[in-house]
Amino acid sequence: QVQLVESGGGLVQPGGSLRLSCAASGAIFENYAMAWYRQAPGKQRELVARISSGGSAEYPDSVKGRFTISRDNSKSMVYLQINSLKPEDTAVYYCYARHRNYANINYWGRGTQVTVSS
């Protein structure tokens, strides 16, 4: 069982930056690919960044260049740096873990709210 706890959300002005953190526990962190998703009110949850167990990162075109995902295996942490924030980035951001060999073994955090507003 993997526990994921997000932090770092908050209210930020347009153009600002945030770094979200996700602390993982309960399993061998290196065995998991990690990802960040977000869900805005009335919208489906969408992938914004993912990083393999080996550290390869991928992003959808919608956030490429503004979002950076990273992981620190020594601390069992994954991060999401968000720059040039826009009001449309307002959402609950969720941390997600998926076992690198068994796709049916996956976990979600409870999310952290990011609100972009002046």
C-alpha positions as CSV (number, residue, x, y, z in Angstrom):
1,Q,0.0,0.0,0.0
2,V,1.3,3.4,-1.0
3,Q,0.3,6.6,0.7
4,L,0.7,9.8,-1.2
5,V,0.4,13.2,0.4
6,E,0.4,16.4,-1.7
7,S,1.4,19.8,-0.5
8,G,2.3,23.2,-1.8
9,G,-0.9,24.4,-3.3
10,G,-2.4,27.8,-2.6
11,L,-3.6,31.1,-4.1
12,V,-1.2,32.7,-6.5
13,Q,-1.5,35.6,-8.9
14,P,-1.3,35.0,-12.7
15,G,2.2,34.8,-13.9
16,G,3.4,33.4,-10.6
17,S,5.0,30.1,-9.7
18,L,4.4,27.2,-7.4
19,R,6.1,24.0,-6.5
20,L,3.9,21.1,-5.5
21,S,5.3,18.3,-3.5
22,C,4.1,14.7,-3.1
23,A,5.5,12.6,-0.3
24,A,5.2,8.8,-0.9
25,S,5.4,6.1,1.8
26,G,4.6,2.5,2.2
27,A,6.5,1.0,-0.7
28,I,9.7,1.0,-2.6
29,F,9.5,4.3,-4.3
30,E,11.8,3.4,-7.1
31,N,9.4,0.8,-8.3
32,Y,6.8,3.4,-9.2
33,A,6.2,5.7,-12.1
34,M,4.7,8.9,-10.8
35,A,2.4,11.5,-12.3
36,W,0.5,14.7,-11.6
37,Y,-3.1,15.1,-12.7
38,R,-5.4,18.0,-12.2
39,Q,-9.2,18.4,-12.1
40,A,-10.9,21.7,-12.5
41,P,-14.5,22.2,-11.5
42,G,-16.8,20.6,-13.9
43,K,-14.0,19.0,-15.9
44,Q,-12.5,15.6,-16.2
45,R,-9.2,14.8,-14.4
46,E,-6.3,15.3,-16.8
47,L,-2.7,14.3,-16.9
48,V,-0.3,17.2,-16.6
49,A,3.1,15.4,-16.1
50,R,4.5,12.0,-15.6
51,I,7.9,10.6,-14.8
52,S,9.1,7.1,-15.1
53,S,10.8,5.2,-12.4
54,G,14.0,5.9,-14.3
55,G,13.4,9.6,-14.4
56,S,12.1,10.2,-17.9
57,A,9.5,13.0,-18.0
58,E,6.6,13.6,-20.3
59,Y,4.1,16.4,-20.6
60,P,1.0,17.1,-22.7
61,D,1.4,19.9,-25.2
62,S,-1.0,22.1,-23.1
63,V,1.6,22.5,-20.3
64,K,4.9,21.8,-22.0
65,G,7.4,24.5,-21.2
66,R,5.7,25.7,-18.0
67,F,5.4,22.5,-16.0
68,T,8.4,20.5,-14.7
69,I,8.1,17.2,-12.9
70,S,11.0,15.8,-10.9
71,R,11.6,13.0,-8.4
72,D,14.0,12.5,-5.5
73,N,14.1,8.7,-4.9
74,S,16.3,9.2,-1.8
75,K,13.4,11.1,-0.2
76,S,10.5,9.3,-1.9
77,M,9.3,12.7,-3.2
78,V,8.0,13.9,-6.5
79,Y,7.6,17.5,-7.4
80,L,5.8,19.7,-9.9
81,Q,7.2,23.1,-10.7
82,I,4.6,25.3,-12.3
83,N,5.7,28.6,-13.8
84,S,3.8,31.4,-15.6
85,L,0.6,30.3,-13.9
86,K,-2.7,31.1,-15.7
87,P,-6.2,31.3,-14.3
88,E,-7.0,28.1,-16.3
89,D,-4.5,26.3,-14.2
90,T,-6.9,26.5,-11.3
91,A,-7.7,23.0,-10.2
92,V,-7.1,20.4,-7.6
93,Y,-3.7,18.7,-8.3
94,Y,-3.4,15.0,-7.6
95,C,-0.3,12.9,-7.2
96,Y,-0.5,9.4,-8.8
97,A,1.7,6.4,-8.5
98,R,1.7,3.3,-10.7
99,H,3.9,0.3,-10.3
100,R,6.3,0.1,-13.2
101,N,5.5,-3.6,-13.9
102,Y,1.9,-3.9,-12.8
103,A,-0.4,-1.2,-14.1
104,N,-3.2,-2.4,-11.9
105,I,-1.3,-1.4,-8.8
106,N,-1.8,2.3,-8.6
107,Y,-2.6,4.9,-6.0
108,W,-3.9,8.4,-5.7
109,G,-3.3,11.2,-3.3
110,R,-6.1,13.4,-1.9
111,G,-5.0,16.4,-3.9
112,T,-3.9,20.0,-3.2
113,Q,-5.9,23.0,-4.4
114,V,-4.2,25.5,-6.7
115,T,-6.1,28.8,-7.4
116,V,-4.7,31.3,-9.8
117,S,-6.4,34.7,-9.4
118,S,-5.6,38.3,-9.0
